[in-house]
Amino acid sequence: MSSWLLIKNKNIFLKKSDIHLWRVRLSQEERLLQNLTKFLTYEEVEKANKFYKNIDKIRYIFARSILKLLISNYLSLDAKNIHFSYSKYFKPFLAINKNLLNLKFNMTHAGNWISYAFTLEDEIGIDIEEYKNDFDMTGSAKLVFSPEEFCLWQELPENEKCASFFHIWSCKEAIMKAIGLGFHYPPEKITVSINPFIPCSFIEDKNCNHNLSDWTLEKFNIDNNYSAAFAIKKKNINLSLFEWDFY
């Protein structure tokens, strides 16, 4: 997979087969936060101020403001005039009269990173996860893994379980977000490959009403000690990786 291209200007365009992934590293620089906040609505600023932890407030300001800036590039809109509606399952979208290109997007964040996926016409899902081991990993695996995944995962050496766990989790969540339901879709019905060191594959969906051969599921490298994947019901894609440059 190609490396991340640092972008200093906004002249980026999408064609139908293109998928653009973006990554943004969080910063606590006050000047930058003030500049980004001006793109938020009054309601969004109010929501940001309600976060108990300052890092959560910063993450919200970054994630929402930069999403608007990226959309403004693709659709030639004023970022300050971009407003979101939400599906029944809380997936944001734009009004049809504002989205003449039928731009589809998804967003995720973990640790010090925020990542976005953009394409045209087809729903896309993206997820990143930071490796952690301060929780009941086996208990969580029982809840979200399919029986096949859990059986194979249990057989792994202990030092391989963490990377595999977050690989499986990020792949499944990307798929569920592309479907449009997030965790309202039963994750245990989906089976993916468990090895984080080989190309991932979408093996089975027991609730399947679509052809799995139509899907693309790929992992990407966002940073060390992270797992990241995107999913889209489309083949023959042209993938590009961009990193937002504030300076």
C-alpha positions in Angstrom: 0.0 0.0 0.0 1.2 3.5 -0.8 2.4 5.9 1.9 0.4 8.9 3.2 0.7 12.1 1.0 0.9 15.3 3.0 -1.5 17.8 1.6 -1.1 21.5 2.0 -3.8 22.7 -0.4 -7.4 21.6 -1.1 -7.3 20.8 -4.8 -8.3 17.2 -4.4 -11.0 15.6 -6.7 -12.8 12.3 -6.7 -13.7 10.0 -9.6 -16.3 7.2 -9.3 -13.7 4.5 -8.7 -11.7 6.6 -6.2 -11.5 6.0 -2.5 -9.7 8.7 -0.5 -8.6 8.0 3.0 -7.4 10.8 5.2 -5.6 10.8 8.5 -5.3 13.7 11.0 -3.1 13.8 14.1 -4.7 15.6 17.1 -3.0 18.8 18.3 -3.7 20.7 21.5 -2.3 24.0 20.0 -4.8 26.7 21.2 -4.5 28.8 18.0 -5.4 25.8 15.9 -8.4 24.8 18.1 -9.7 28.4 17.9 -9.4 28.4 14.1 -11.2 25.1 13.8 -14.0 26.0 16.2 -15.2 28.7 13.8 -16.5 26.0 11.5 -18.8 24.6 14.1 -22.5 25.5 14.5 -23.7 26.9 17.8 -25.1 23.5 18.7 -21.8 21.8 17.9 -19.9 24.3 20.1 -22.4 23.6 22.9 -21.8 19.9 22.5 -18.0 20.3 22.5 -18.2 22.3 25.8 -20.2 19.5 27.5 -17.4 16.9 27.3 -15.9 16.2 30.7 -12.4 15.4 29.5 -10.5 18.1 27.5 -9.1 15.5 25.1 -12.6 14.4 24.2 -13.5 18.1 23.5 -10.4 18.5 21.3 -11.2 15.3 19.4 -14.7 16.4 18.7 -13.7 19.9 17.5 -11.0 18.4 15.2 -13.2 15.6 13.9 -16.2 17.7 13.1 -14.4 20.8 11.7 -12.0 18.9 9.5 -14.8 16.7 8.1 -16.5 19.9 7.1 -13.4 21.3 5.5 -12.8 18.1 3.5 -16.4 18.0 2.3 -16.1 21.7 1.4 -13.2 20.8 -0.9 -15.0 17.9 -2.6 -18.3 19.7 -3.1 -17.1 23.4 -3.4 -19.2 24.5 -0.4 -18.5 26.9 2.3 -17.4 24.8 5.3 -19.3 27.1 7.7 -22.5 26.4 5.9 -22.3 22.6 6.0 -24.9 21.0 8.3 -25.5 17.3 8.9 -28.6 15.2 9.1 -28.5 11.8 10.7 -29.9 8.4 9.8 -32.0 6.3 12.2 -28.7 4.8 13.3 -26.8 8.1 13.7 -24.8 8.0 10.5 -24.3 11.6 9.3 -25.3 12.6 5.8 -25.8 15.8 3.7 -29.0 17.1 2.2 -29.4 16.0 -1.4 -29.5 19.6 -2.7 -26.1 20.2 -1.1 -24.6 16.9 -2.3 -24.9 17.0 -6.1 -22.0 14.5 -6.5 -23.5 12.0 -4.2 -20.4 12.1 -2.0 -20.3 9.3 0.6 -18.1 9.6 3.7 -17.4 8.0 7.0 -15.2 9.0 10.0 -13.5 7.2 12.9 -11.0 8.1 15.7 -8.8 6.4 18.2 -5.9 7.6 20.3 -4.1 10.5 18.6 -5.6 9.9 15.2 -8.8 10.7 13.3 -9.4 9.1 9.9 -11.9 9.7 7.1 -13.0 7.8 4.0 -14.6 9.5 1.0 -16.0 8.1 -2.2 -18.8 8.7 -4.7 -22.2 6.9 -4.8 -21.4 3.8 -2.7 -21.7 3.7 1.1 -18.3 3.3 2.9 -17.2 2.4 6.4 -13.9 3.0 8.1 -12.6 2.1 11.6 -9.3 2.5 13.5 -8.5 1.0 16.9 -5.6 1.6 19.2 -4.1 -1.5 20.8 -5.0 -1.8 24.5 -5.1 -4.6 26.9 -6.7 -3.0 30.0 -10.1 -4.6 29.6 -11.6 -8.1 29.4 -10.6 -9.0 25.9 -11.9 -12.5 26.0 -15.3 -11.3 27.3 -15.5 -8.8 24.6 -14.5 -11.3 22.0 -17.3 -13.6 23.1 -19.8 -10.8 22.5 -18.7 -9.6 19.0 -16.8 -12.5 17.4 -18.5 -15.2 15.4 -18.2 -18.7 16.8 -15.6 -19.5 14.0 -13.6 -16.4 14.8 -13.6 -17.0 18.5 -12.5 -20.6 18.2 -9.6 -19.6 16.0 -8.7 -16.6 18.1 -8.7 -18.7 21.3 -6.1 -21.0 19.8 -3.6 -18.2 19.2 -0.5 -17.7 21.4 -1.2 -15.0 24.1 1.3 -12.6 22.5 -0.7 -12.6 19.2 -4.2 -12.2 20.6 -4.2 -8.4 21.0 -3.2 -7.6 17.4 -5.7 -10.2 16.1 -8.5 -8.9 18.4 -8.3 -5.3 17.1 -7.8 -6.5 13.5 -11.0 -8.4 13.7 -12.8 -5.6 15.5 -11.8 -2.9 13.0 -12.7 -5.1 10.0 -16.1 -5.9 11.4 -16.9 -2.3 12.4 -15.9 -1.0 9.0 -18.3 -3.5 7.4 -21.2 -2.6 9.8 -20.6 1.1 9.2 -20.7 0.5 5.4 -23.9 -1.4 5.8 -25.2 1.7 7.6 -26.2 0.2 10.9 -23.0 0.2 13.0 -23.4 -1.9 16.1 -27.1 -2.1 15.5 -26.1 -4.8 13.1 -25.2 -8.1 15.0 -21.3 -8.3 14.8 -21.3 -12.0 15.7 -23.1 -12.7 12.4 -20.0 -11.5 10.4 -16.9 -13.6 10.0 -13.6 -12.1 8.8 -10.0 -13.5 8.6 -8.3 -13.3 12.0 -4.6 -12.9 10.9 -3.6 -9.2 11.0 -0.5 -9.8 8.9 -2.1 -10.9 5.7 -4.7 -9.2 3.5 -8.1 -9.3 5.3 -11.1 -11.1 3.8 -14.9 -10.9 4.4 -15.7 -14.6 4.8 -19.3 -14.8 5.8 -22.4 -12.8 6.9 -25.1 -15.0 8.3 -27.6 -12.1 7.9 -26.5 -11.8 4.3 -28.8 -10.2 1.8 -25.9 -9.1 -0.5 -23.2 -10.9 -2.5 -19.9 -10.9 -0.5 -18.0 -11.0 -3.8 -19.1 -7.5 -4.4 -17.3 -6.2 -1.4 -13.9 -4.7 -0.8 -12.5 -5.1 2.7 -8.9 -3.7 3.2 -6.7 -2.8 6.1 -4.4 0.2 6.0 -1.5 1.3 8.2 -2.3 4.5 10.1 0.4 4.1 12.8 2.2 1.6 15.0 0.0 -0.1 17.6 -3.2 0.6 15.6 -5.5 -1.5 13.5 -7.4 0.1 10.7 -9.7 -1.1 7.9 -12.2 0.2 5.4 -15.1 -1.6 3.7 -17.2 -0.8 0.7 -19.6 -2.7 -1.5 -17.6 -2.0 -4.7 -14.7 -3.6 -6.6 -12.0 -2.2 -8.8 -11.2 0.7 -6.5 -8.4 3.3 -6.8 -7.1 4.0 -3.3 -5.3 7.2 -2.2 -3.9 8.1 1.2 -3.7 11.7 2.4 -2.6 13.4 5.6 -3.9 16.8 6.5 -1.2 19.4 6.9 -2.2 22.3 9.2 1.0 24.2 8.6 
